[in-house]
Amino acid sequence: MVEEDASSPLVQSVDDLESYFHAGSKNRDAWRVGVEYEKPVVDATTGESARYDGPRGIRRLLEEMLARSQHWEGVYEGESLIALKDGLASITLEPGGQFEMSGQQCESLHCVNDELQRHVDEILEVGELLGLRFLGLGIAPKTPLSRTPWMPKRRYQIMRRIMSRTGQLGTRMMGQTATVQCNFDYADERDATAKMRVGMSMGPVLVAISANSPVVDGALTGYQSFRSHIWTDTDAARCGFLPFVYSSDSLFRSYTEYALDVPMYFLARRGELLEVGGATFREFLATGFEGERATLADWTLHLTTLFPEVRLKSYLEIRSPDSQPVDLMLATPALMKGIFYDADCLAAAWDAIRKWSPRELSSLQEEAARHGLAAKWQRHTLKDYARELVEIGRVGLTRQRVEDSHGNDETVYLERMEEDLRGGRNPASRIIENWQGEWNGQIDRLIEAAAYRR
């Protein structure tokens, strides 16, 4: 059953929609960090993406996790088990069976790390029983789109139909890609604007640092982040960089106007998703749809179907990185926390990247997707910018002085990234080197190397 909020108030005006973003403002002591981790799931014997049904299927994985733990509650759509939740966190399925853990809102990255380690232990225990592997990659590397399994969710049936018309690579995005996203709070509109500008402008650097999807359909693609390239031909109306972020003095109003003119996918009513035939939210607000009127819950659902590099909701969501190996999973969240949650570091980061225009960002991001840290802007490589920004992030985390029980501050989550940067490397460059070397182009060697381990 599709969850909906039957008590959600009707929207009376555009001002009501803008107010949603203002209501997300939080005092500094209430700021949190949340991380969402997606990972491809494959059959350990064949390396093919796991199907929904069957003894080695995603449904069986969810059922075993539900049976073995007291804290999970199953979420069903019809008779299909499609998610687990516990009130603070949830496990959901991406369209092609990518397994996503949406973590709780944590006060520190140490809390996030504890949650991540528990999740990895839990899925590895069940995965070993069922013969499944979880891959620290930004894309499913072996199964072609023609054989990609599709999860039994009405949401994805609608999106798949629409995305097959809005771009050449949208269904590939749905069925194969995986990301790690991190969520941050803002104090007010001014703070949200500063963070959104920095987060969006850092997109090419984040792609270069995290690139981890060079192999698709069993072969090298010529890209270090084919996942990032896929987003360039998914749906121009709802993806990419937003020029108004840099020019508007009223971000919340501008984002509201932008979202109003993006075609809707669906409405949630009476436990079902209703396809709305491409009407924009502005049209829905003005005239309704089949007797239904716009509610605030409709607006929040619609906002989840927008895919810019930084997404605005009642918090900011960084969306640029590829999914990572476990030991790098918290590197980007750590980098962004160090920058976002220290005012001086936020200003320093903006000073480092403020010269890139929205048009240059789009082309630079495509260069980052292809060449990783070696991509250039004028005389400098993205490796140079990455080193500067990571140092700024380290300063921010040091100032925040959040320590674990062993006295380590949150800079520990940057150390692996810093080590890679010193050598001018990222996950994709290691994969490409091994693929062309000792792996000799054998896809099973990549799957073995990328699999989560205890």
N, C-alpha and C positions, 0 to 999 in steps of 0.2 A: 504494500500500500504506500502511496506517495503521501508523505507528511505535509500537512498544511495547517495554517493558523486561522481557524474559523472566526476567532475573535478579533482579528486584525482590523484596525479602523480603516474606513474608507478614506481615500485621498481626495481632498477637496480642491487642491491647487498645486501648481509647481512649487510653491513655497513649502508645502508639506514634504515634498520629495527632497528639497535642499536641506530641510531641517534634519533629515535622517543623518546627514554627514556632520552637522553641528553637534548633534546628540552624541556622536562618537568621541568627542573631545574628553580628555581625561587629565586629571592632575598628575604631576610628575611621579608622585609616589604610587600611583595606580598603573603605571606603564608596565607592560608585560611583553614577553616574546613567545610566539607560537611557531612551530615548525611542522610542515607537512612533507612526508617522505613517500614518494612513489618508487616502486621497483618492478621490473618485469619478472614474471614467474614462469619457469620453464620446467618441462619434464626432464628429470635428471638423466634418463636413459637416452632420449632422442635430442634433447636441446630445443625442442619445439615449444612454442608458447602454450601454456597450460590452458585446456578448455574448461568450460564451466562444469559440465557433467562428467561422470566417470570416476573410477577409483583414484585417479591422480588429478582430479579436477578442483577448481576453485571452490565449488560448493562444499566438497568434502573437506577442504582446508578450513573453511569457515565453521563447518559443523564440528570438527575436531577441536578447534579453538574454543568454541562455545561449550563443548562438553567438558573440557579440561579446566575451565576457569570459572570461578564464582562471580567475577566482576563484569563479564560481558553479557549483553542482552542482544538477541537476534533481531534484525530488521528485515522484514519480508516485503516483497512485491508479488502479490498473488501467492503462489506456493514457493516462489524462489527466494532463498536466503541471499540477500544482496549486501548486507553490512552488519557490523557489530558496533555497539556503543555502550559506554559506561557512565555517561553523564558529564565527564570531563574530556574524554577523547573518543575517537571513533576510528573504525577501519572500514573503508569503502573500496569499491571496485571502479577502476577506470574502464573505458569501453572495451579494451582488448584484454582485460584481466589483470592489468597492472594493479598491484596491491598497494593501497595508500593508507598510511597511518597519519591521521590528523591529531596532533598532540594537544594537550591542555595548554592553557595560557600560563606560562611559568614566570616567576620572578627572576630567574637566572638561567643561564645556559647550563649550569650544573644540574638543575632540575630537568631541563630538556635532555641532557645526556643520560641521566638515570632512566628516564622514560624510554629513550632510544635503545639503551642496552637491554632493558626488560623486553621490549618489543622484539628485538633481534633474537634473544634467547627463546622467546615463545614461538616465533615462527620457524626457527631452526629445529626445535624439538618436533614440531608437527611435520615440517617439511621432510625431515629425515625419515619419519614414519611412512609418509605417503610417496616418497620418491620425487620430491619437488625441490627446485633450487630457486633462490632469490638473487637477482643479479644487480650489482652496483654499477649500472649503466644507464645512460640517458635514452636508450632505445632498445627494443627487442632486436637482437642481432641476427637471428637466423630465419624465423618464420616470415615469408613474404606476405604482403597485404592480402593477397588472394586466399591465403590459408589462415589468416588471423581469426581467432575465435572472437565472438561478440557476446558480451554479457547481457542477460535478459532484463534490461532496464528500459522502461518506456522512454525515459529522458534521452538515452543514447540512440534509440530508434529514430526519434524525431531529429536529433542533431545530425545523425548520419545522413539522413535524406537531404537536409538543408545544406550541410557542408559539401556534399557531392556536387552542389551547384555553385557554391560561392568561391571555390578555389580548387586547384589541382591536387593539393596535398592535405586537405582538411581531414579526410578519412584516415590518412596515414598518421596524422597527428593524434587522432583519437585512438587508433588501434595499436600503435607501437611505442609512442614516446613516454618518457618518465622524467619528472623534475623533482627538485627539492625547493619548496617555497617557504619563505619566512615572513612572519606578520609582526607589525610594530604599531604602537599607539602614537597618537599626536595630541598636543596640548590644546590646539585651536586651529583655525583655518590658516593662519600665518605659518604656524609650525608645520602643518600638513603640506603646505605649498613648498616650503623649503626642503622637506624630506622627499616629496614626490619629484621635485626637480633633480635632486642629487641621485635618488634611486633610479630614475629613468635615464639620466645621463651616464650612469655607471653601467648600463646594460651591456655595451660592448665589452667592457672590462670583465664583467661577471661571466659573460659567455666565454671569453678567452681563458679565464682562470679555470672555469668548471668544465670546459669542453670534454665530452665523455661519450660521444656517439658517432665514431668514425666508420663503424661497420654496420651495414644494413643489408638484409636479404643475403647474408653470407659473404659480402664483399666490401672492400673499401669503397667509400663514396667520393673521395676527393675533398671531403669536409672533415674538420675536427669535431664540429657540432652539427651533424645533419639535423638533429632535433631543432636547433635554432633556425636553420635554413627552412625547415618545414613551415614554421610560423609565418614566413614571408608570403606564402601562397595558400593560406587557409581561409581567411575572410577579412578583406581590407576594412570592412565597416566596423569591426570590433577588435582588431589586433594592432600591434605595433606601437609607435611613438605618437604622443598627442601634443601637437604644437601649442595648443592653448595653455598647457601647463606652464609654459615659459613666458607667456604674454599676459595672462589674466591676473588681475588683482583680486578676483573673486573665484577662487578655485572651485569651491563647492557649487556655486551657481553654474559655472562653465561645465563642470563634469556632469551636473544634472542635465543641462541642455544637450550635451553630447549623448548621454545615455538615453534620453528621450527619443532621439532620432535613430537609434540602432534597432533594427527589426527584432521583434520578440521571437522566442522559440516556442514558449508554452505558458499555460496557466495551471496552477494546482487547484483543483476543485473536487470535493467529495471523494477524496482518496485517489483521484486520477489526474493525469496530465492531459490537458487539452491543447492540441496544436492550433495556433492562432493564424496561420497562413501568411506570416510575414508582416503583419501590421506592426508599426512602431509603438512604443509605449506612449508617445504623444497622442497618437490616434486612439489608442485604447483609453487613455485618460479622458479624451474628449467625447467619445461616442460609446465606449464599452465594447463588449464582445459577447454576442449571444445572450444578452441579458445580464451579463456579469459586469460589475463595476470595479475599478482599480482600488486595491487596498495596499497598505504599506508592505504587507507580506509579498504581494505581487512584485513590488519594486525591489525588495531585497533578493527575491529569486531572480529577477531580470538582471540585477547587477552581477550575479554569479556567472552569467553567460557572456560577459565582456572580458576580453583577453588582452588588454594592453600590457606593456612591459611592467608597469606598476599599476595595480588595480586598487581603486579606492572603494572602501566599504565603510564600516564604522572603525576601520583601522586601515593601514597600508600593507599591501601584499606584494612582495618582491617575487617576480615570476621568471627572471631571465635564465637562471642556472639549469644545467643538466643535472639529473640525479647523480649521486656520487657513491663511491665506496664508503663503507661504514666509517672508516677512520678520517674521511674528509667531509662527512655529512654535515657537520656543524661549523665548518670553516666559513661558509658564506653567511650564515646567521650571526656568527661571531664578528665578522668584518662589519656587517651592517649595524649590529648593536653598538659596536664601538663608535661608529660614525654617527648614527641616528640619536643616540642617547647621551651625547655630549655636545653642547652648543658650539664650542670652539672647534671641535673636530668636524661637525657638520659644515661649518663655514669654511674650514680648510679644504674639505673634500670638494665643495662647490667651486672654490677658487682654482682647484687643480683641473677641473673639467668643464668649466662654464663656457669655454669658447666653442664647444661643439654645438652646432645648430641642429634642430630636429631632422633636417634633410641629411646632414652629415652623419647623424647618429644612425640612421637607417642603413646607409651605405657602409659605415664603419662596423656596424653589427654584422652585416653580411661578410665583411672581410674577416671579422673575428671568428665567425662560424667556419669559414674556410681555412684560415691560417692560424687561428689561436693567438697565442701571445706574440707571435711574429708579425701580426697585422700592424700596419703603420698608419699614423696620422701625422702628416708633414714629416718632421725629422725624427720623430720618436715612435717607438713600438708600444704596443699595449702592455708589454712586459714592464716598460718604464713606468707607465701610469699605474699599473697594478702594484708595483713595489711601493710607490708613493702612497697610494690609497690604503694598502695593508698596513703600512707604518702608521698612518693616521688612525686607522682602526685599532691598532695595538695601543696607541696612546690613550684613546678613549676608554678601552677596557681597563687599562691600568688605573686610570683616574676613577673609574666606577668602583674598583676595589671590592668585587664580589668574590669571596673565597669559598672553596669547598672545605670539607672536613679535614683535608690534608694541608690546607693553607695555600692551595693553588688558586690563582685568580683565573678569569675567563680567557686570558691570552693563551692558555694551553690549547685551545681549540683552533688557534691560528698557526700553530707550530708546523704542522705537516704542509699547509699551504705555503708558508714562508720557505720551508726547505725546498719545495718544488720550484718556487719562483727564483731562488738563488741559482738553480740549474736551468732556468728558462723552460721548465717543463709543466705539463698539466696531465690529467689522466689520459687524454686522447693521444698525446705524443708518445706515452709509454706503450699504449696499445698498438699504434702504428709501427713503432720500432720493433716490437715483438712479432707482430703480424708479418712484417717483411723479413724478419730474422728467424729466430728459433721456432716460432709457430708455423712458419712456412704456409701461411694462408689457411690454416686449419681452424674452422669455426669452433670446433669442440675445445680447442686449446683456449680460446678466448672465454668461452662459457665457464670452463674450469677455473680460470684465473679470476673471473669477475664474480663468482659465486660467494655469497655471504658465508662466513665461517665463524665458529665459536672462538 
